Amino acid sequence: MPHRKLFAVLLLIPFSLLTVYAVMEVGYVGIFDYHRHSPAGWQVFTDLVIALLLVFVWMIPDARERGRNPWPWVVATLFLGSLGPLLYLATDRQSVAVESHA
């Protein structure tokens, strides 16, 4: 398993469990609502948005280069946050061929 895929799988499993737990406790909207009550929350939310925009700068060209449609992963990222890019990396079947030629 290539390094980036292994890294994604190792992060995806515990982060998915944490996400499910958080959604069960406060609901999907509650995750966002938590951050709107203080400047510290605004900062954390803004930082997440910036980080995910930077992921788009990498993920969209990478998907096209690998012959994958980037838009399902963009939509997944918009609704699921970091789970979108992690799923993108974990489901890449061409990693071995592309990375072995790099």
C-alpha positions in Angstrom: 0.0 0.0 0.0 1.5 3.4 -1.0 2.5 5.8 1.8 -0.2 8.3 1.1 -3.0 5.7 0.9 -1.8 4.0 4.2 -1.6 7.4 5.9 -5.1 8.2 4.8 -6.5 4.9 6.0 -4.8 5.2 9.3 -6.3 8.7 9.8 -9.7 7.8 8.2 -10.7 5.1 10.7 -10.3 7.0 14.0 -11.4 10.3 12.5 -14.6 8.7 11.1 -15.4 7.2 14.5 -14.8 10.6 16.1 -17.1 12.3 13.5 -19.9 9.7 14.0 -19.6 10.2 17.8 -19.8 14.0 17.5 -22.7 13.9 15.1 -24.5 11.5 17.4 -23.9 13.9 20.4 -24.7 17.3 18.9 -26.0 16.6 15.3 -24.5 17.8 12.0 -25.5 21.4 12.5 -24.4 21.3 16.1 -20.8 20.8 15.0 -20.9 24.1 13.1 -23.0 25.9 15.8 -20.4 25.2 18.4 -17.9 27.5 16.6 -20.1 30.5 16.2 -20.2 31.6 19.8 -16.7 33.0 20.2 -13.8 34.6 18.3 -11.8 31.4 19.1 -14.5 29.3 17.4 -14.5 31.7 14.4 -10.8 31.3 14.1 -10.9 27.5 14.2 -13.7 27.4 11.6 -11.9 29.9 9.4 -8.7 27.9 9.7 -10.5 24.7 8.6 -12.0 26.5 5.6 -8.6 27.8 4.5 -7.0 24.4 5.0 -9.7 22.7 2.9 -9.4 25.4 0.2 -5.6 24.5 0.1 -6.6 20.8 -0.2 -8.7 21.7 -3.3 -5.7 23.4 -4.9 -3.9 20.0 -4.6 -6.8 17.5 -5.0 -8.5 18.8 -8.1 -5.4 18.8 -10.3 -4.3 15.5 -8.7 -7.6 13.8 -9.5 -7.5 15.0 -13.1 -4.0 13.8 -13.5 -5.0 10.4 -12.2 -8.1 10.2 -14.5 -10.5 10.7 -11.6 -13.5 13.1 -11.5 -12.6 15.6 -8.8 -16.1 17.0 -8.2 -17.5 14.2 -6.1 -14.5 14.7 -3.8 -15.0 18.4 -3.7 -18.7 17.9 -2.7 -17.8 15.3 -0.1 -15.2 17.8 1.3 -17.8 20.6 1.4 -20.2 18.4 3.4 -17.8 16.1 5.3 -14.7 18.3 5.8 -11.5 16.3 6.0 -13.3 13.0 5.5 -13.6 14.0 1.8 -9.8 14.2 1.0 -9.1 11.2 3.3 -11.7 9.1 1.3 -10.1 10.4 -1.9 -6.7 9.2 -0.9 -7.9 5.9 0.6 -9.9 4.9 -2.5 -7.1 5.7 -5.0 -6.5 2.6 -7.1 -3.8 4.2 -9.3 -1.4 5.2 -6.5 0.9 2.3 -7.0 1.4 2.9 -10.7 1.6 6.7 -10.5 3.9 6.8 -7.4 6.3 4.1 -8.7 7.0 6.3 -11.8 7.6 9.4 -9.8 
